[in-house]
Amino acid sequence: MKAHLEALALARAGGPEARRWEGSLLNNLGRESRLAQAAVADATRTLNMSLAMYMDGATNYLEVAVAQEQLLGQQVSAITLQTRRQLASVQLIRALGGGWSADELPTGKSLFLYVDNPSP
């Protein structure tokens, strides 16, 4: 998290290298998020197999409970990564000068002016 805050400070300073670093962070978080989703899918399959074995009498319910616990842990990790990725996206947009306030949206007249003359 400290590295992310440092990248955010650099991006706010406005350098292209900082924006590239922040974009790289987003790519890494995206890759981690995909891996976490794969881990959730694996844990779900494990839980389904444990449930099937329990229903067939091949194992005790402890195996099912352990599989449920592992699935929950993987789901929490995946959600945490998704949250970090979304926060990093918002911070990058803000660092590049964007915002989320309705006051920052273009008005009807300025929007038409932009369409007629898109150069800044």
mmCIF file of the C-alpha atoms, coordinates in Angstrom:
data_MODEL
# 
_entry.id   MODEL 
# 
loop_
_atom_site.group_PDB 
_atom_site.id 
_atom_site.type_symbol 
_atom_site.label_atom_id 
_atom_site.label_alt_id 
_atom_site.label_comp_id 
_atom_site.label_asym_id 
_atom_site.label_entity_id 
_atom_site.label_seq_id 
_atom_site.pdbx_PDB_ins_code 
_atom_site.Cartn_x 
_atom_site.Cartn_y 
_atom_site.Cartn_z 
_atom_site.occupancy 
_atom_site.B_iso_or_equiv 
_atom_site.pdbx_formal_charge 
_atom_site.auth_seq_id 
_atom_site.auth_comp_id 
_atom_site.auth_asym_id 
_atom_site.auth_atom_id 
_atom_site.pdbx_PDB_model_num 
ATOM 1   C CA . MET A 1 1   ? 0.000   0.000   0.000   1.00 0.00 ? 1   MET A CA 1 
ATOM 2   C CA . LYS A 1 2   ? 2.912   2.366   0.716   1.00 0.00 ? 2   LYS A CA 1 
ATOM 3   C CA . ALA A 1 3   ? 4.225   1.884   -2.826  1.00 0.00 ? 3   ALA A CA 1 
ATOM 4   C CA . HIS A 1 4   ? 0.772   2.685   -4.168  1.00 0.00 ? 4   HIS A CA 1 
ATOM 5   C CA . LEU A 1 5   ? 0.607   5.918   -2.161  1.00 0.00 ? 5   LEU A CA 1 
ATOM 6   C CA . GLU A 1 6   ? 4.054   6.892   -3.434  1.00 0.00 ? 6   GLU A CA 1 
ATOM 7   C CA . ALA A 1 7   ? 2.921   6.238   -7.010  1.00 0.00 ? 7   ALA A CA 1 
ATOM 8   C CA . LEU A 1 8   ? -0.159  8.342   -6.415  1.00 0.00 ? 8   LEU A CA 1 
ATOM 9   C CA . ALA A 1 9   ? 1.978   11.216  -5.132  1.00 0.00 ? 9   ALA A CA 1 
ATOM 10  C CA . LEU A 1 10  ? 4.183   10.958  -8.228  1.00 0.00 ? 10  LEU A CA 1 
ATOM 11  C CA . ALA A 1 11  ? 1.165   10.849  -10.522 1.00 0.00 ? 11  ALA A CA 1 
ATOM 12  C CA . ARG A 1 12  ? -0.254  13.938  -8.858  1.00 0.00 ? 12  ARG A CA 1 
ATOM 13  C CA . ALA A 1 13  ? 3.084   15.630  -9.511  1.00 0.00 ? 13  ALA A CA 1 
ATOM 14  C CA . GLY A 1 14  ? 2.200   15.127  -13.155 1.00 0.00 ? 14  GLY A CA 1 
ATOM 15  C CA . GLY A 1 15  ? 5.098   13.224  -14.673 1.00 0.00 ? 15  GLY A CA 1 
ATOM 16  C CA . PRO A 1 16  ? 4.479   10.743  -17.503 1.00 0.00 ? 16  PRO A CA 1 
ATOM 17  C CA . GLU A 1 17  ? 6.738   8.232   -15.760 1.00 0.00 ? 17  GLU A CA 1 
ATOM 18  C CA . ALA A 1 18  ? 4.454   8.374   -12.725 1.00 0.00 ? 18  ALA A CA 1 
ATOM 19  C CA . ARG A 1 19  ? 1.361   7.770   -14.864 1.00 0.00 ? 19  ARG A CA 1 
ATOM 20  C CA . ARG A 1 20  ? 3.102   4.833   -16.516 1.00 0.00 ? 20  ARG A CA 1 
ATOM 21  C CA . TRP A 1 21  ? 3.966   3.437   -13.079 1.00 0.00 ? 21  TRP A CA 1 
ATOM 22  C CA . GLU A 1 22  ? 0.364   3.847   -11.917 1.00 0.00 ? 22  GLU A CA 1 
ATOM 23  C CA . GLY A 1 23  ? -0.864  2.133   -15.096 1.00 0.00 ? 23  GLY A CA 1 
ATOM 24  C CA . SER A 1 24  ? 1.559   -0.697  -14.415 1.00 0.00 ? 24  SER A CA 1 
ATOM 25  C CA . LEU A 1 25  ? 0.142   -0.999  -10.910 1.00 0.00 ? 25  LEU A CA 1 
ATOM 26  C CA . LEU A 1 26  ? -3.355  -1.267  -12.391 1.00 0.00 ? 26  LEU A CA 1 
ATOM 27  C CA . ASN A 1 27  ? -2.153  -3.990  -14.760 1.00 0.00 ? 27  ASN A CA 1 
ATOM 28  C CA . ASN A 1 28  ? -0.591  -5.907  -11.874 1.00 0.00 ? 28  ASN A CA 1 
ATOM 29  C CA . LEU A 1 29  ? -3.746  -5.605  -9.809  1.00 0.00 ? 29  LEU A CA 1 
ATOM 30  C CA . GLY A 1 30  ? -5.759  -6.802  -12.797 1.00 0.00 ? 30  GLY A CA 1 
ATOM 31  C CA . ARG A 1 31  ? -3.515  -9.842  -13.187 1.00 0.00 ? 31  ARG A CA 1 
ATOM 32  C CA . GLU A 1 32  ? -3.754  -10.592 -9.465  1.00 0.00 ? 32  GLU A CA 1 
ATOM 33  C CA . SER A 1 33  ? -7.522  -10.195 -9.643  1.00 0.00 ? 33  SER A CA 1 
ATOM 34  C CA . ARG A 1 34  ? -7.763  -12.738 -12.467 1.00 0.00 ? 34  ARG A CA 1 
ATOM 35  C CA . LEU A 1 35  ? -5.620  -15.176 -10.478 1.00 0.00 ? 35  LEU A CA 1 
ATOM 36  C CA . ALA A 1 36  ? -7.830  -14.639 -7.430  1.00 0.00 ? 36  ALA A CA 1 
ATOM 37  C CA . GLN A 1 37  ? -10.939 -15.379 -9.525  1.00 0.00 ? 37  GLN A CA 1 
ATOM 38  C CA . ALA A 1 38  ? -9.296  -18.602 -10.725 1.00 0.00 ? 38  ALA A CA 1 
ATOM 39  C CA . ALA A 1 39  ? -8.580  -19.514 -7.085  1.00 0.00 ? 39  ALA A CA 1 
ATOM 40  C CA . VAL A 1 40  ? -12.255 -18.886 -6.243  1.00 0.00 ? 40  VAL A CA 1 
ATOM 41  C CA . ALA A 1 41  ? -13.291 -21.191 -9.088  1.00 0.00 ? 41  ALA A CA 1 
ATOM 42  C CA . ASP A 1 42  ? -10.899 -23.900 -7.848  1.00 0.00 ? 42  ASP A CA 1 
ATOM 43  C CA . ALA A 1 43  ? -12.163 -23.564 -4.283  1.00 0.00 ? 43  ALA A CA 1 
ATOM 44  C CA . THR A 1 44  ? -15.747 -23.794 -5.557  1.00 0.00 ? 44  THR A CA 1 
ATOM 45  C CA . ARG A 1 45  ? -14.944 -27.027 -7.397  1.00 0.00 ? 45  ARG A CA 1 
ATOM 46  C CA . THR A 1 46  ? -13.277 -28.401 -4.271  1.00 0.00 ? 46  THR A CA 1 
ATOM 47  C CA . LEU A 1 47  ? -16.351 -27.544 -2.201  1.00 0.00 ? 47  LEU A CA 1 
ATOM 48  C CA . ASN A 1 48  ? -18.646 -29.196 -4.751  1.00 0.00 ? 48  ASN A CA 1 
ATOM 49  C CA . MET A 1 49  ? -16.518 -32.362 -4.718  1.00 0.00 ? 49  MET A CA 1 
ATOM 50  C CA . SER A 1 50  ? -16.466 -32.387 -0.910  1.00 0.00 ? 50  SER A CA 1 
ATOM 51  C CA . LEU A 1 51  ? -20.246 -32.022 -0.803  1.00 0.00 ? 51  LEU A CA 1 
ATOM 52  C CA . ALA A 1 52  ? -20.699 -34.850 -3.316  1.00 0.00 ? 52  ALA A CA 1 
ATOM 53  C CA . MET A 1 53  ? -18.365 -37.102 -1.335  1.00 0.00 ? 53  MET A CA 1 
ATOM 54  C CA . TYR A 1 54  ? -20.215 -36.253 1.881   1.00 0.00 ? 54  TYR A CA 1 
ATOM 55  C CA . MET A 1 55  ? -23.587 -37.017 0.289   1.00 0.00 ? 55  MET A CA 1 
ATOM 56  C CA . ASP A 1 56  ? -22.223 -40.374 -0.896  1.00 0.00 ? 56  ASP A CA 1 
ATOM 57  C CA . GLY A 1 57  ? -20.937 -41.124 2.602   1.00 0.00 ? 57  GLY A CA 1 
ATOM 58  C CA . ALA A 1 58  ? -17.299 -41.139 1.487   1.00 0.00 ? 58  ALA A CA 1 
ATOM 59  C CA . THR A 1 59  ? -16.175 -38.408 3.896   1.00 0.00 ? 59  THR A CA 1 
ATOM 60  C CA . ASN A 1 60  ? -17.280 -36.575 7.013   1.00 0.00 ? 60  ASN A CA 1 
ATOM 61  C CA . TYR A 1 61  ? -18.732 -33.070 7.204   1.00 0.00 ? 61  TYR A CA 1 
ATOM 62  C CA . LEU A 1 62  ? -15.436 -31.647 8.447   1.00 0.00 ? 62  LEU A CA 1 
ATOM 63  C CA . GLU A 1 63  ? -14.109 -31.879 4.871   1.00 0.00 ? 63  GLU A CA 1 
ATOM 64  C CA . VAL A 1 64  ? -17.093 -29.838 3.673   1.00 0.00 ? 64  VAL A CA 1 
ATOM 65  C CA . ALA A 1 65  ? -16.594 -27.235 6.401   1.00 0.00 ? 65  ALA A CA 1 
ATOM 66  C CA . VAL A 1 66  ? -12.894 -26.894 5.558   1.00 0.00 ? 66  VAL A CA 1 
ATOM 67  C CA . ALA A 1 67  ? -13.741 -26.480 1.855   1.00 0.00 ? 67  ALA A CA 1 
ATOM 68  C CA . GLN A 1 68  ? -16.318 -23.816 2.737   1.00 0.00 ? 68  GLN A CA 1 
ATOM 69  C CA . GLU A 1 69  ? -13.773 -21.964 4.830   1.00 0.00 ? 69  GLU A CA 1 
ATOM 70  C CA . GLN A 1 70  ? -11.213 -22.068 2.005   1.00 0.00 ? 70  GLN A CA 1 
ATOM 71  C CA . LEU A 1 71  ? -13.785 -20.799 -0.486  1.00 0.00 ? 71  LEU A CA 1 
ATOM 72  C CA . LEU A 1 72  ? -14.729 -17.928 1.813   1.00 0.00 ? 72  LEU A CA 1 
ATOM 73  C CA . GLY A 1 73  ? -11.073 -16.957 2.206   1.00 0.00 ? 73  GLY A CA 1 
ATOM 74  C CA . GLN A 1 74  ? -10.563 -16.966 -1.564  1.00 0.00 ? 74  GLN A CA 1 
ATOM 75  C CA . GLN A 1 75  ? -13.702 -14.881 -2.092  1.00 0.00 ? 75  GLN A CA 1 
ATOM 76  C CA . VAL A 1 76  ? -12.552 -12.304 0.472   1.00 0.00 ? 76  VAL A CA 1 
ATOM 77  C CA . SER A 1 77  ? -9.151  -12.093 -1.238  1.00 0.00 ? 77  SER A CA 1 
ATOM 78  C CA . ALA A 1 78  ? -10.762 -11.636 -4.656  1.00 0.00 ? 78  ALA A CA 1 
ATOM 79  C CA . ILE A 1 79  ? -13.068 -8.884  -3.405  1.00 0.00 ? 79  ILE A CA 1 
ATOM 80  C CA . THR A 1 80  ? -10.172 -7.134  -1.674  1.00 0.00 ? 80  THR A CA 1 
ATOM 81  C CA . LEU A 1 81  ? -8.176  -7.130  -4.913  1.00 0.00 ? 81  LEU A CA 1 
ATOM 82  C CA . GLN A 1 82  ? -11.138 -5.847  -6.908  1.00 0.00 ? 82  GLN A CA 1 
ATOM 83  C CA . THR A 1 83  ? -11.582 -3.033  -4.401  1.00 0.00 ? 83  THR A CA 1 
ATOM 84  C CA . ARG A 1 84  ? -7.886  -2.117  -4.574  1.00 0.00 ? 84  ARG A CA 1 
ATOM 85  C CA . ARG A 1 85  ? -8.036  -2.102  -8.374  1.00 0.00 ? 85  ARG A CA 1 
ATOM 86  C CA . GLN A 1 86  ? -11.101 0.130   -8.454  1.00 0.00 ? 86  GLN A CA 1 
ATOM 87  C CA . LEU A 1 87  ? -9.576  2.536   -5.932  1.00 0.00 ? 87  LEU A CA 1 
ATOM 88  C CA . ALA A 1 88  ? -6.357  2.686   -7.946  1.00 0.00 ? 88  ALA A CA 1 
ATOM 89  C CA . SER A 1 89  ? -8.381  3.467   -11.088 1.00 0.00 ? 89  SER A CA 1 
ATOM 90  C CA . VAL A 1 90  ? -10.206 6.299   -9.358  1.00 0.00 ? 90  VAL A CA 1 
ATOM 91  C CA . GLN A 1 91  ? -6.976  7.677   -7.930  1.00 0.00 ? 91  GLN A CA 1 
ATOM 92  C CA . LEU A 1 92  ? -5.309  7.566   -11.345 1.00 0.00 ? 92  LEU A CA 1 
ATOM 93  C CA . ILE A 1 93  ? -8.221  9.432   -12.931 1.00 0.00 ? 93  ILE A CA 1 
ATOM 94  C CA . ARG A 1 94  ? -8.068  12.056  -10.197 1.00 0.00 ? 94  ARG A CA 1 
ATOM 95  C CA . ALA A 1 95  ? -4.276  12.326  -10.524 1.00 0.00 ? 95  ALA A CA 1 
ATOM 96  C CA . LEU A 1 96  ? -4.692  12.968  -14.239 1.00 0.00 ? 96  LEU A CA 1 
ATOM 97  C CA . GLY A 1 97  ? -7.070  15.822  -13.486 1.00 0.00 ? 97  GLY A CA 1 
ATOM 98  C CA . GLY A 1 98  ? -10.414 14.048  -13.598 1.00 0.00 ? 98  GLY A CA 1 
ATOM 99  C CA . GLY A 1 99  ? -13.047 14.117  -10.935 1.00 0.00 ? 99  GLY A CA 1 
ATOM 100 C CA . TRP A 1 100 ? -16.364 12.688  -9.838  1.00 0.00 ? 100 TRP A CA 1 
ATOM 101 C CA . SER A 1 101 ? -18.374 15.782  -9.038  1.00 0.00 ? 101 SER A CA 1 
ATOM 102 C CA . ALA A 1 102 ? -21.444 16.736  -11.076 1.00 0.00 ? 102 ALA A CA 1 
ATOM 103 C CA . ASP A 1 103 ? -20.085 20.305  -11.016 1.00 0.00 ? 103 ASP A CA 1 
ATOM 104 C CA . GLU A 1 104 ? -17.171 19.136  -13.165 1.00 0.00 ? 104 GLU A CA 1 
ATOM 105 C CA . LEU A 1 105 ? -19.404 17.830  -15.955 1.00 0.00 ? 105 LEU A CA 1 
ATOM 106 C CA . PRO A 1 106 ? -19.671 19.984  -19.068 1.00 0.00 ? 106 PRO A CA 1 
ATOM 107 C CA . THR A 1 107 ? -22.800 22.025  -19.467 1.00 0.00 ? 107 THR A CA 1 
ATOM 108 C CA . GLY A 1 108 ? -24.950 21.841  -22.593 1.00 0.00 ? 108 GLY A CA 1 
ATOM 109 C CA . LYS A 1 109 ? -23.423 24.948  -24.207 1.00 0.00 ? 109 LYS A CA 1 
ATOM 110 C CA . SER A 1 110 ? -19.800 24.023  -23.463 1.00 0.00 ? 110 SER A CA 1 
ATOM 111 C CA . LEU A 1 111 ? -20.445 20.515  -24.746 1.00 0.00 ? 111 LEU A CA 1 
ATOM 112 C CA . PHE A 1 112 ? -21.656 21.882  -28.075 1.00 0.00 ? 112 PHE A CA 1 
ATOM 113 C CA . LEU A 1 113 ? -18.640 24.188  -28.235 1.00 0.00 ? 113 LEU A CA 1 
ATOM 114 C CA . TYR A 1 114 ? -16.381 21.191  -27.731 1.00 0.00 ? 114 TYR A CA 1 
ATOM 115 C CA . VAL A 1 115 ? -18.094 19.202  -30.478 1.00 0.00 ? 115 VAL A CA 1 
ATOM 116 C CA . ASP A 1 116 ? -17.723 22.100  -32.898 1.00 0.00 ? 116 ASP A CA 1 
ATOM 117 C CA . ASN A 1 117 ? -14.106 22.799  -31.907 1.00 0.00 ? 117 ASN A CA 1 
ATOM 118 C CA . PRO A 1 118 ? -12.535 19.802  -30.114 1.00 0.00 ? 118 PRO A CA 1 
ATOM 119 C CA . SER A 1 119 ? -9.028  21.255  -29.806 1.00 0.00 ? 119 SER A CA 1 
ATOM 120 C CA . PRO A 1 120 ? -8.249  22.525  -26.284 1.00 0.00 ? 120 PRO A CA 1 
# 
